[in-house]
Amino acid sequence: MSIWDKAKQKAEELLGRAEQVYGESHGDAAATVAGEAHLLEAEAEEAAAERKGARPDDEGLAGAR
């Protein structure tokens, strides 16, 4: 995953958190849900990128060789 992808995902995460906090503080349920959606999307993209970068023979058994 490139540095630009990481920066994009972090920005998406921060935007989502800001939108969620705004919604919570102003009683705006739509903004809160939209913020949560941004957070989840950023987390899912990060997890997918990490899986993509993993070696195919790596089964999560760190140090088991």
PDB file of N, CA, C, O and CB in Angstrom:
ATOM      1  N   MET A   1       0.861  -1.164   0.000  1.00  0.00           N
ATOM      2  CA  MET A   1       0.000   0.000   0.000  1.00  0.00           C
ATOM      3  C   MET A   1       0.909   1.229   0.000  1.00  0.00           C
ATOM      4  O   MET A   1       1.839   1.340   0.799  1.00  0.00           O
ATOM      5  CB  MET A   1      -0.980  -0.003   1.233  1.00  0.00           C
ATOM      6  N   SER A   2       0.614   2.134  -0.909  1.00  0.00           N
ATOM      7  CA  SER A   2       1.458   3.314  -1.041  1.00  0.00           C
ATOM      8  C   SER A   2       1.151   4.335   0.055  1.00  0.00           C
ATOM      9  O   SER A   2       0.133   4.260   0.744  1.00  0.00           O
ATOM     10  CB  SER A   2       1.272   3.949  -2.423  1.00  0.00           C
ATOM     11  N   ILE A   3       2.055   5.272   0.183  1.00  0.00           N
ATOM     12  CA  ILE A   3       1.889   6.326   1.184  1.00  0.00           C
ATOM     13  C   ILE A   3       0.653   7.162   0.882  1.00  0.00           C
ATOM     14  O   ILE A   3      -0.013   7.643   1.799  1.00  0.00           O
ATOM     15  CB  ILE A   3       3.136   7.223   1.236  1.00  0.00           C
ATOM     16  N   TRP A   4       0.342   7.338  -0.402  1.00  0.00           N
ATOM     17  CA  TRP A   4      -0.825   8.135  -0.789  1.00  0.00           C
ATOM     18  C   TRP A   4      -2.117   7.413  -0.432  1.00  0.00           C
ATOM     19  O   TRP A   4      -3.091   8.046  -0.025  1.00  0.00           O
ATOM     20  CB  TRP A   4      -0.792   8.443  -2.293  1.00  0.00           C
ATOM     21  N   ASP A   5      -2.130   6.100  -0.581  1.00  0.00           N
ATOM     22  CA  ASP A   5      -3.312   5.324  -0.184  1.00  0.00           C
ATOM     23  C   ASP A   5      -3.530   5.410   1.322  1.00  0.00           C
ATOM     24  O   ASP A   5      -4.662   5.538   1.788  1.00  0.00           O
ATOM     25  CB  ASP A   5      -3.164   3.852  -0.614  1.00  0.00           C
ATOM     26  N   LYS A   6      -2.440   5.337   2.073  1.00  0.00           N
ATOM     27  CA  LYS A   6      -2.553   5.440   3.523  1.00  0.00           C
ATOM     28  C   LYS A   6      -3.067   6.813   3.933  1.00  0.00           C
ATOM     29  O   LYS A   6      -3.914   6.935   4.818  1.00  0.00           O
ATOM     30  CB  LYS A   6      -1.204   5.164   4.185  1.00  0.00           C
ATOM     31  N   ALA A   7      -2.535   7.859   3.268  1.00  0.00           N
ATOM     32  CA  ALA A   7      -2.979   9.219   3.578  1.00  0.00           C
ATOM     33  C   ALA A   7      -4.451   9.408   3.230  1.00  0.00           C
ATOM     34  O   ALA A   7      -5.189  10.054   3.974  1.00  0.00           O
ATOM     35  CB  ALA A   7      -2.125  10.246   2.823  1.00  0.00           C
ATOM     36  N   LYS A   8      -4.875   8.848   2.111  1.00  0.00           N
ATOM     37  CA  LYS A   8      -6.283   8.952   1.699  1.00  0.00           C
ATOM     38  C   LYS A   8      -7.187   8.254   2.706  1.00  0.00           C
ATOM     39  O   LYS A   8      -8.234   8.787   3.075  1.00  0.00           O
ATOM     40  CB  LYS A   8      -6.487   8.346   0.293  1.00  0.00           C
ATOM     41  N   GLN A   9      -6.797   7.082   3.148  1.00  0.00           N
ATOM     42  CA  GLN A   9      -7.610   6.346   4.106  1.00  0.00           C
ATOM     43  C   GLN A   9      -7.653   7.050   5.459  1.00  0.00           C
ATOM     44  O   GLN A   9      -8.693   7.064   6.117  1.00  0.00           O
ATOM     45  CB  GLN A   9      -7.075   4.932   4.270  1.00  0.00           C
ATOM     46  N   LYS A  10      -6.539   7.629   5.874  1.00  0.00           N
ATOM     47  CA  LYS A  10      -6.519   8.352   7.142  1.00  0.00           C
ATOM     48  C   LYS A  10      -7.402   9.593   7.063  1.00  0.00           C
ATOM     49  O   LYS A  10      -8.110   9.920   8.016  1.00  0.00           O
ATOM     50  CB  LYS A  10      -5.081   8.744   7.518  1.00  0.00           C
ATOM     51  N   ALA A  11      -7.358  10.288   5.914  1.00  0.00           N
ATOM     52  CA  ALA A  11      -8.209  11.464   5.727  1.00  0.00           C
ATOM     53  C   ALA A  11      -9.682  11.068   5.751  1.00  0.00           C
ATOM     54  O   ALA A  11     -10.505  11.770   6.338  1.00  0.00           O
ATOM     55  CB  ALA A  11      -7.870  12.174   4.403  1.00  0.00           C
ATOM     56  N   GLU A  12     -10.012   9.960   5.124  1.00  0.00           N
ATOM     57  CA  GLU A  12     -11.389   9.464   5.118  1.00  0.00           C
ATOM     58  C   GLU A  12     -11.831   9.131   6.538  1.00  0.00           C
ATOM     59  O   GLU A  12     -12.958   9.428   6.934  1.00  0.00           O
ATOM     60  CB  GLU A  12     -11.520   8.221   4.207  1.00  0.00           C
ATOM     61  N   GLU A  13     -10.940   8.519   7.290  1.00  0.00           N
ATOM     62  CA  GLU A  13     -11.245   8.164   8.675  1.00  0.00           C
ATOM     63  C   GLU A  13     -11.471   9.424   9.525  1.00  0.00           C
ATOM     64  O   GLU A  13     -12.413   9.487  10.314  1.00  0.00           O
ATOM     65  CB  GLU A  13     -10.104   7.312   9.272  1.00  0.00           C
ATOM     66  N   LEU A  14     -10.600  10.420   9.356  1.00  0.00           N
ATOM     67  CA  LEU A  14     -10.737  11.660  10.115  1.00  0.00           C
ATOM     68  C   LEU A  14     -12.009  12.414   9.733  1.00  0.00           C
ATOM     69  O   LEU A  14     -12.683  12.978  10.595  1.00  0.00           O
ATOM     70  CB  LEU A  14      -9.517  12.550   9.893  1.00  0.00           C
ATOM     71  N   LEU A  15     -12.332  12.423   8.452  1.00  0.00           N
ATOM     72  CA  LEU A  15     -13.569  13.059   7.996  1.00  0.00           C
ATOM     73  C   LEU A  15     -14.777  12.370   8.628  1.00  0.00           C
ATOM     74  O   LEU A  15     -15.703  13.031   9.098  1.00  0.00           O
ATOM     75  CB  LEU A  15     -13.669  13.018   6.451  1.00  0.00           C
ATOM     76  N   GLY A  16     -14.759  11.060   8.634  1.00  0.00           N
ATOM     77  CA  GLY A  16     -15.849  10.305   9.232  1.00  0.00           C
ATOM     78  C   GLY A  16     -15.988  10.582  10.711  1.00  0.00           C
ATOM     79  O   GLY A  16     -17.097  10.759  11.215  1.00  0.00           O
ATOM     80  N   ARG A  17     -14.865  10.621  11.411  1.00  0.00           N
ATOM     81  CA  ARG A  17     -14.914  10.890  12.858  1.00  0.00           C
ATOM     82  C   ARG A  17     -15.435  12.294  13.125  1.00  0.00           C
ATOM     83  O   ARG A  17     -16.237  12.494  14.038  1.00  0.00           O
ATOM     84  CB  ARG A  17     -13.519  10.716  13.493  1.00  0.00           C
ATOM     85  N   ALA A  18     -14.981  13.280  12.326  1.00  0.00           N
ATOM     86  CA  ALA A  18     -15.454  14.659  12.500  1.00  0.00           C
ATOM     87  C   ALA A  18     -16.954  14.758  12.245  1.00  0.00           C
ATOM     88  O   ALA A  18     -17.674  15.435  12.979  1.00  0.00           O
ATOM     89  CB  ALA A  18     -14.696  15.612  11.558  1.00  0.00           C
ATOM     90  N   GLU A  19     -17.416  14.079  11.204  1.00  0.00           N
ATOM     91  CA  GLU A  19     -18.841  14.111  10.879  1.00  0.00           C
ATOM     92  C   GLU A  19     -19.662  13.430  11.981  1.00  0.00           C
ATOM     93  O   GLU A  19     -20.752  13.883  12.329  1.00  0.00           O
ATOM     94  CB  GLU A  19     -19.097  13.427   9.518  1.00  0.00           C
ATOM     95  N   GLN A  20     -19.124  12.351  12.513  1.00  0.00           N
ATOM     96  CA  GLN A  20     -19.810  11.640  13.588  1.00  0.00           C
ATOM     97  C   GLN A  20     -19.900  12.509  14.849  1.00  0.00           C
ATOM     98  O   GLN A  20     -20.955  12.579  15.480  1.00  0.00           O
ATOM     99  CB  GLN A  20     -19.085  10.318  13.901  1.00  0.00           C
ATOM    100  N   VAL A  21     -18.815  13.158  15.211  1.00  0.00           N
ATOM    101  CA  VAL A  21     -18.810  14.023  16.398  1.00  0.00           C
ATOM    102  C   VAL A  21     -19.758  15.192  16.196  1.00  0.00           C
ATOM    103  O   VAL A  21     -20.483  15.566  17.119  1.00  0.00           O
ATOM    104  CB  VAL A  21     -17.384  14.538  16.700  1.00  0.00           C
ATOM    105  N   TYR A  22     -19.764  15.775  15.004  1.00  0.00           N
ATOM    106  CA  TYR A  22     -20.687  16.873  14.711  1.00  0.00           C
ATOM    107  C   TYR A  22     -22.132  16.399  14.896  1.00  0.00           C
ATOM    108  O   TYR A  22     -22.933  17.079  15.537  1.00  0.00           O
ATOM    109  CB  TYR A  22     -20.468  17.406  13.266  1.00  0.00           C
ATOM    110  N   GLY A  23     -22.457  15.250  14.342  1.00  0.00           N
ATOM    111  CA  GLY A  23     -23.808  14.722  14.454  1.00  0.00           C
ATOM    112  C   GLY A  23     -24.218  14.469  15.888  1.00  0.00           C
ATOM    113  O   GLY A  23     -25.344  14.765  16.288  1.00  0.00           O
ATOM    114  N   GLU A  24     -23.286  13.914  16.667  1.00  0.00           N
ATOM    115  CA  GLU A  24     -23.588  13.640  18.072  1.00  0.00           C
ATOM    116  C   GLU A  24     -23.778  14.928  18.866  1.00  0.00           C
ATOM    117  O   GLU A  24     -24.670  15.021  19.709  1.00  0.00           O
ATOM    118  CB  GLU A  24     -22.476  12.804  18.697  1.00  0.00           C
ATOM    119  N   SER A  25     -22.941  15.912  18.593  1.00  0.00           N
ATOM    120  CA  SER A  25     -23.013  17.146  19.371  1.00  0.00           C
ATOM    121  C   SER A  25     -24.207  18.021  18.993  1.00  0.00           C
ATOM    122  O   SER A  25     -24.678  18.815  19.809  1.00  0.00           O
ATOM    123  CB  SER A  25     -21.740  17.931  19.197  1.00  0.00           C
ATOM    124  N   HIS A  26     -24.695  17.881  17.768  1.00  0.00           N
ATOM    125  CA  HIS A  26     -25.818  18.697  17.319  1.00  0.00           C
ATOM    126  C   HIS A  26     -27.143  17.919  17.241  1.00  0.00           C
ATOM    127  O   HIS A  26     -28.166  18.465  16.827  1.00  0.00           O
ATOM    128  CB  HIS A  26     -25.499  19.285  15.967  1.00  0.00           C
ATOM    129  N   GLY A  27     -27.111  16.666  17.636  1.00  0.00           N
ATOM    130  CA  GLY A  27     -28.322  15.861  17.609  1.00  0.00           C
ATOM    131  C   GLY A  27     -28.774  15.519  16.200  1.00  0.00           C
ATOM    132  O   GLY A  27     -29.961  15.298  15.958  1.00  0.00           O
ATOM    133  N   ASP A  28     -27.827  15.477  15.271  1.00  0.00           N
ATOM    134  CA  ASP A  28     -28.136  15.185  13.873  1.00  0.00           C
ATOM    135  C   ASP A  28     -27.825  13.713  13.596  1.00  0.00           C
ATOM    136  O   ASP A  28     -26.674  13.337  13.374  1.00  0.00           O
ATOM    137  CB  ASP A  28     -27.328  16.118  12.910  1.00  0.00           C
ATOM    138  N   ALA A  29     -28.868  12.897  13.615  1.00  0.00           N
ATOM    139  CA  ALA A  29     -28.685  11.457  13.450  1.00  0.00           C
ATOM    140  C   ALA A  29     -28.124  11.107  12.078  1.00  0.00           C
ATOM    141  O   ALA A  29     -27.331  10.173  11.956  1.00  0.00           O
ATOM    142  CB  ALA A  29     -30.003  10.735  13.663  1.00  0.00           C
ATOM    143  N   ALA A  30     -28.522  11.840  11.050  1.00  0.00           N
ATOM    144  CA  ALA A  30     -28.029  11.558   9.699  1.00  0.00           C
ATOM    145  C   ALA A  30     -26.522  11.785   9.610  1.00  0.00           C
ATOM    146  O   ALA A  30     -25.815  10.990   8.991  1.00  0.00           O
ATOM    147  CB  ALA A  30     -28.758  12.436   8.666  1.00  0.00           C
ATOM    148  N   ALA A  31     -26.026  12.850  10.213  1.00  0.00           N
ATOM    149  CA  ALA A  31     -24.584  13.128  10.195  1.00  0.00           C
ATOM    150  C   ALA A  31     -23.828  12.078  11.001  1.00  0.00           C
ATOM    151  O   ALA A  31     -22.734  11.664  10.617  1.00  0.00           O
ATOM    152  CB  ALA A  31     -24.292  14.539  10.752  1.00  0.00           C
ATOM    153  N   THR A  32     -24.404  11.652  12.106  1.00  0.00           N
ATOM    154  CA  THR A  32     -23.768  10.627  12.926  1.00  0.00           C
ATOM    155  C   THR A  32     -23.629   9.332  12.146  1.00  0.00           C
ATOM    156  O   THR A  32     -22.563   8.718  12.153  1.00  0.00           O
ATOM    157  CB  THR A  32     -24.566  10.388  14.211  1.00  0.00           C
ATOM    158  N   VAL A  33     -24.679   8.913  11.480  1.00  0.00           N
ATOM    159  CA  VAL A  33     -24.659   7.672  10.705  1.00  0.00           C
ATOM    160  C   VAL A  33     -23.710   7.800   9.516  1.00  0.00           C
ATOM    161  O   VAL A  33     -22.975   6.861   9.209  1.00  0.00           O
ATOM    162  CB  VAL A  33     -26.078   7.311  10.220  1.00  0.00           C
ATOM    163  N   ALA A  34     -23.718   8.935   8.855  1.00  0.00           N
ATOM    164  CA  ALA A  34     -22.814   9.141   7.716  1.00  0.00           C
ATOM    165  C   ALA A  34     -21.361   9.098   8.187  1.00  0.00           C
ATOM    166  O   ALA A  34     -20.501   8.544   7.502  1.00  0.00           O
ATOM    167  CB  ALA A  34     -23.114  10.493   7.013  1.00  0.00           C
ATOM    168  N   GLY A  35     -21.091   9.671   9.334  1.00  0.00           N
ATOM    169  CA  GLY A  35     -19.740   9.620   9.887  1.00  0.00           C
ATOM    170  C   GLY A  35     -19.310   8.211  10.213  1.00  0.00           C
ATOM    171  O   GLY A  35     -18.179   7.818   9.927  1.00  0.00           O
ATOM    172  N   GLU A  36     -20.206   7.447  10.809  1.00  0.00           N
ATOM    173  CA  GLU A  36     -19.903   6.051  11.104  1.00  0.00           C
ATOM    174  C   GLU A  36     -19.651   5.270   9.819  1.00  0.00           C
ATOM    175  O   GLU A  36     -18.780   4.402   9.779  1.00  0.00           O
ATOM    176  CB  GLU A  36     -21.046   5.411  11.898  1.00  0.00           C
ATOM    177  N   ALA A  37     -20.404   5.573   8.779  1.00  0.00           N
ATOM    178  CA  ALA A  37     -20.221   4.897   7.496  1.00  0.00           C
ATOM    179  C   ALA A  37     -18.845   5.214   6.917  1.00  0.00           C
ATOM    180  O   ALA A  37     -18.180   4.326   6.384  1.00  0.00           O
ATOM    181  CB  ALA A  37     -21.327   5.308   6.504  1.00  0.00           C
ATOM    182  N   HIS A  38     -18.414   6.463   7.015  1.00  0.00           N
ATOM    183  CA  HIS A  38     -17.083   6.836   6.531  1.00  0.00           C
ATOM    184  C   HIS A  38     -16.002   6.081   7.307  1.00  0.00           C
ATOM    185  O   HIS A  38     -15.037   5.587   6.724  1.00  0.00           O
ATOM    186  CB  HIS A  38     -16.867   8.363   6.658  1.00  0.00           C
ATOM    187  N   LEU A  39     -16.177   5.999   8.622  1.00  0.00           N
ATOM    188  CA  LEU A  39     -15.202   5.278   9.445  1.00  0.00           C
ATOM    189  C   LEU A  39     -15.124   3.805   9.044  1.00  0.00           C
ATOM    190  O   LEU A  39     -14.033   3.263   8.870  1.00  0.00           O
ATOM    191  CB  LEU A  39     -15.566   5.400  10.933  1.00  0.00           C
ATOM    192  N   LEU A  40     -16.257   3.175   8.903  1.00  0.00           N
ATOM    193  CA  LEU A  40     -16.280   1.761   8.537  1.00  0.00           C
ATOM    194  C   LEU A  40     -15.691   1.523   7.156  1.00  0.00           C
ATOM    195  O   LEU A  40     -14.978   0.543   6.941  1.00  0.00           O
ATOM    196  CB  LEU A  40     -17.698   1.230   8.588  1.00  0.00           C
ATOM    197  N   GLU A  41     -15.988   2.418   6.219  1.00  0.00           N
ATOM    198  CA  GLU A  41     -15.442   2.292   4.873  1.00  0.00           C
ATOM    199  C   GLU A  41     -13.923   2.404   4.887  1.00  0.00           C
ATOM    200  O   GLU A  41     -13.233   1.631   4.222  1.00  0.00           O
ATOM    201  CB  GLU A  41     -16.040   3.355   3.955  1.00  0.00           C
ATOM    202  N   ALA A  42     -13.407   3.360   5.640  1.00  0.00           N
ATOM    203  CA  ALA A  42     -11.956   3.534   5.730  1.00  0.00           C
ATOM    204  C   ALA A  42     -11.302   2.312   6.373  1.00  0.00           C
ATOM    205  O   ALA A  42     -10.249   1.862   5.922  1.00  0.00           O
ATOM    206  CB  ALA A  42     -11.616   4.803   6.532  1.00  0.00           C
ATOM    207  N   GLU A  43     -11.914   1.782   7.413  1.00  0.00           N
ATOM    208  CA  GLU A  43     -11.371   0.597   8.077  1.00  0.00           C
ATOM    209  C   GLU A  43     -11.399  -0.613   7.152  1.00  0.00           C
ATOM    210  O   GLU A  43     -10.457  -1.406   7.138  1.00  0.00           O
ATOM    211  CB  GLU A  43     -12.153   0.295   9.356  1.00  0.00           C
ATOM    212  N   ALA A  44     -12.471  -0.759   6.380  1.00  0.00           N
ATOM    213  CA  ALA A  44     -12.581  -1.883   5.453  1.00  0.00           C
ATOM    214  C   ALA A  44     -11.542  -1.780   4.345  1.00  0.00           C
ATOM    215  O   ALA A  44     -10.939  -2.785   3.966  1.00  0.00           O
ATOM    216  CB  ALA A  44     -13.988  -1.945   4.851  1.00  0.00           C
ATOM    217  N   GLU A  45     -11.327  -0.578   3.824  1.00  0.00           N
ATOM    218  CA  GLU A  45     -10.315  -0.397   2.782  1.00  0.00           C
ATOM    219  C   GLU A  45      -8.920  -0.687   3.325  1.00  0.00           C
ATOM    220  O   GLU A  45      -8.095  -1.287   2.637  1.00  0.00           O
ATOM    221  CB  GLU A  45     -10.375   1.030   2.215  1.00  0.00           C
ATOM    222  N   GLU A  46      -8.658  -0.263   4.555  1.00  0.00           N
ATOM    223  CA  GLU A  46      -7.357  -0.522   5.161  1.00  0.00           C
ATOM    224  C   GLU A  46      -7.145  -2.024   5.368  1.00  0.00           C
ATOM    225  O   GLU A  46      -6.062  -2.540   5.092  1.00  0.00           O
ATOM    226  CB  GLU A  46      -7.232   0.226   6.500  1.00  0.00           C
ATOM    227  N   ALA A  47      -8.154  -2.713   5.842  1.00  0.00           N
ATOM    228  CA  ALA A  47      -8.057  -4.159   6.052  1.00  0.00           C
ATOM    229  C   ALA A  47      -7.858  -4.887   4.731  1.00  0.00           C
ATOM    230  O   ALA A  47      -7.071  -5.831   4.656  1.00  0.00           O
ATOM    231  CB  ALA A  47      -9.310  -4.686   6.759  1.00  0.00           C
ATOM    232  N   ALA A  48      -8.564  -4.459   3.687  1.00  0.00           N
ATOM    233  CA  ALA A  48      -8.418  -5.081   2.374  1.00  0.00           C
ATOM    234  C   ALA A  48      -7.019  -4.856   1.825  1.00  0.00           C
ATOM    235  O   ALA A  48      -6.437  -5.759   1.224  1.00  0.00           O
ATOM    236  CB  ALA A  48      -9.462  -4.534   1.399  1.00  0.00           C
ATOM    237  N   ALA A  49      -6.476  -3.669   2.025  1.00  0.00           N
ATOM    238  CA  ALA A  49      -5.126  -3.371   1.546  1.00  0.00           C
ATOM    239  C   ALA A  49      -4.094  -4.198   2.301  1.00  0.00           C
ATOM    240  O   ALA A  49      -3.113  -4.654   1.714  1.00  0.00           O
ATOM    241  CB  ALA A  49      -4.818  -1.873   1.696  1.00  0.00           C
ATOM    242  N   GLU A  50      -4.308  -4.392   3.584  1.00  0.00           N
ATOM    243  CA  GLU A  50      -3.385  -5.215   4.369  1.00  0.00           C
ATOM    244  C   GLU A  50      -3.436  -6.669   3.924  1.00  0.00           C
ATOM    245  O   GLU A  50      -2.400  -7.328   3.835  1.00  0.00           O
ATOM    246  CB  GLU A  50      -3.712  -5.112   5.861  1.00  0.00           C
ATOM    247  N   ARG A  51      -4.635  -7.174   3.643  1.00  0.00           N
ATOM    248  CA  ARG A  51      -4.760  -8.554   3.164  1.00  0.00           C
ATOM    249  C   ARG A  51      -4.108  -8.705   1.802  1.00  0.00           C
ATOM    250  O   ARG A  51      -3.480  -9.726   1.517  1.00  0.00           O
ATOM    251  CB  ARG A  51      -6.237  -8.974   3.093  1.00  0.00           C
ATOM    252  N   LYS A  52      -4.253  -7.702   0.969  1.00  0.00           N
ATOM    253  CA  LYS A  52      -3.667  -7.745  -0.370  1.00  0.00           C
ATOM    254  C   LYS A  52      -2.146  -7.799  -0.293  1.00  0.00           C
ATOM    255  O   LYS A  52      -1.499  -8.441  -1.120  1.00  0.00           O
ATOM    256  CB  LYS A  52      -4.113  -6.525  -1.193  1.00  0.00           C
ATOM    257  N   GLY A  53      -1.579  -7.126   0.701  1.00  0.00           N
ATOM    258  CA  GLY A  53      -0.136  -7.089   0.853  1.00  0.00           C
ATOM    259  C   GLY A  53       0.442  -8.313   1.540  1.00  0.00           C
ATOM    260  O   GLY A  53       1.659  -8.495   1.540  1.00  0.00           O
ATOM    261  N   ALA A  54      -0.397  -9.158   2.125  1.00  0.00           N
ATOM    262  CA  ALA A  54       0.077 -10.342   2.830  1.00  0.00           C
ATOM    263  C   ALA A  54       0.557 -11.396   1.836  1.00  0.00           C
ATOM    264  O   ALA A  54       0.057 -11.498   0.716  1.00  0.00           O
ATOM    265  CB  ALA A  54      -1.031 -10.917   3.727  1.00  0.00           C
ATOM    266  N   ARG A  55       1.522 -12.161   2.270  1.00  0.00           N
ATOM    267  CA  ARG A  55       2.022 -13.233   1.406  1.00  0.00           C
ATOM    268  C   ARG A  55       0.966 -14.330   1.321  1.00  0.00           C
ATOM    269  O   ARG A  55       0.284 -14.602   2.309  1.00  0.00           O
ATOM    270  CB  ARG A  55       3.375 -13.805   1.941  1.00  0.00           C
ATOM    271  N   PRO A  56       0.820 -14.963   0.163  1.00  0.00           N
ATOM    272  CA  PRO A  56      -0.202 -16.006   0.005  1.00  0.00           C
ATOM    273  C   PRO A  56      -0.005 -17.202   0.926  1.00  0.00           C
ATOM    274  O   PRO A  56      -0.983 -17.835   1.325  1.00  0.00           O
ATOM    275  CB  PRO A  56      -0.218 -16.483  -1.415  1.00  0.00           C
ATOM    276  N   ASP A  57       1.260 -17.531   1.279  1.00  0.00           N
ATOM    277  CA  ASP A  57       1.501 -18.688   2.136  1.00  0.00           C
ATOM    278  C   ASP A  57       1.438 -18.341   3.627  1.00  0.00           C
ATOM    279  O   ASP A  57       1.578 -19.221   4.477  1.00  0.00           O
ATOM    280  CB  ASP A  57       2.850 -19.293   1.811  1.00  0.00           C
ATOM    281  N   ASP A  58       1.231 -17.080   3.939  1.00  0.00           N
ATOM    282  CA  ASP A  58       1.146 -16.641   5.321  1.00  0.00           C
ATOM    283  C   ASP A  58      -0.275 -16.874   5.826  1.00  0.00           C
ATOM    284  O   ASP A  58      -1.223 -16.256   5.342  1.00  0.00           O
ATOM    285  CB  ASP A  58       1.549 -15.146   5.458  1.00  0.00           C
ATOM    286  N   GLU A  59      -0.412 -17.750   6.781  1.00  0.00           N
ATOM    287  CA  GLU A  59      -1.736 -18.068   7.314  1.00  0.00           C
ATOM    288  C   GLU A  59      -1.945 -17.452   8.683  1.00  0.00           C
ATOM    289  O   GLU A  59      -2.743 -17.952   9.476  1.00  0.00           O
ATOM    290  CB  GLU A  59      -1.931 -19.572   7.389  1.00  0.00           C
ATOM    291  N   GLY A  60      -1.237 -16.374   8.966  1.00  0.00           N
ATOM    292  CA  GLY A  60      -1.402 -15.717  10.252  1.00  0.00           C
ATOM    293  C   GLY A  60      -0.648 -16.390  11.371  1.00  0.00           C
ATOM    294  O   GLY A  60      -0.903 -16.119  12.545  1.00  0.00           O
ATOM    295  N   LEU A  61       0.275 -17.263  11.026  1.00  0.00           N
ATOM    296  CA  LEU A  61       1.033 -17.990  12.031  1.00  0.00           C
ATOM    297  C   LEU A  61       2.413 -17.355  12.157  1.00  0.00           C
ATOM    298  O   LEU A  61       3.404 -17.920  11.694  1.00  0.00           O
ATOM    299  CB  LEU A  61       1.143 -19.498  11.668  1.00  0.00           C
ATOM    300  N   ALA A  62       2.476 -16.217  12.765  1.00  0.00           N
ATOM    301  CA  ALA A  62       3.732 -15.498  12.902  1.00  0.00           C
ATOM    302  C   ALA A  62       4.709 -16.306  13.753  1.00  0.00           C
ATOM    303  O   ALA A  62       4.373 -16.765  14.845  1.00  0.00           O
ATOM    304  CB  ALA A  62       3.495 -14.107  13.520  1.00  0.00           C
ATOM    305  N   GLY A  63       5.889 -16.464  13.244  1.00  0.00           N
ATOM    306  CA  GLY A  63       6.927 -17.161  13.973  1.00  0.00           C
ATOM    307  C   GLY A  63       6.766 -18.660  14.018  1.00  0.00           C
ATOM    308  O   GLY A  63       7.455 -19.314  14.800  1.00  0.00           O
ATOM    309  N   ALA A  64       5.899 -19.233  13.228  1.00  0.00           N
ATOM    310  CA  ALA A  64       5.652 -20.672  13.266  1.00  0.00           C
ATOM    311  C   ALA A  64       6.569 -21.452  12.339  1.00  0.00           C
ATOM    312  O   ALA A  64       6.413 -22.665  12.198  1.00  0.00           O
ATOM    313  CB  ALA A  64       4.220 -20.955  12.908  1.00  0.00           C
ATOM    314  N   ARG A  65       7.503 -20.791  11.718  1.00  0.00           N
ATOM    315  CA  ARG A  65       8.386 -21.502  10.760  1.00  0.00           C
ATOM    316  C   ARG A  65       9.427 -22.202  11.467  1.00  0.00           C
ATOM    317  O   ARG A  65      10.264 -22.856  10.845  1.00  0.00           O
ATOM    318  CB  ARG A  65       9.008 -20.583   9.762  1.00  0.00           C
TER     319      ARG A  65
END
